[in-house]
Amino acid sequence: MRIMPNIKTCERCGKLHNSTYFNLCAMCFEQDEEDFMKIKEFLYEHPCAKVYEVVNALGMPVKKIKRYLRENRLEIIEKDNRFLFCEMCGKPIRSGKYCDNCYHEFYQDYKVIYIKNNSRYPSTINYNSKSAL
């Protein structure tokens, strides 16, 4: 049986690349990290900057900044922003994909499904060292 490598198309340049997680080829990933560092440095110098101030000052697309927010690499300071919303309920969030309530609800449901599906296996293994001798 031959295992095929995980080949993807780069989101940025369209080239094929071998990837395990990222949707960018190595060159575009490097450029993406440089862009992120520019944003990080700008926010260090301007800690209360709004998204559109970052976009205008650095020439970065809004889509890229939103992706960094979704990846939890950046966070919006204001609690009730009107830029980033929970993908489940639509409530404003500061970073990530889900608000705290939806996140906990999703993972609680996942945990219950996992436990139910694995109930035939014991959760502990009893080992008696005396019987092994």
Secondary structure, DSSP 8 states (H G I E B T S, - for coil): ------EEE-TTT--EEE-SS-SS-HHHHHHHHHHHHHHHHHHHHSTT--HHHHHHHH---HHHHHHHHHTTSS--S-TT-SS-B-TTT--B-SSSSS-HHHHHHHHHHHHHHHHHHTTTS-SS----HHHH-
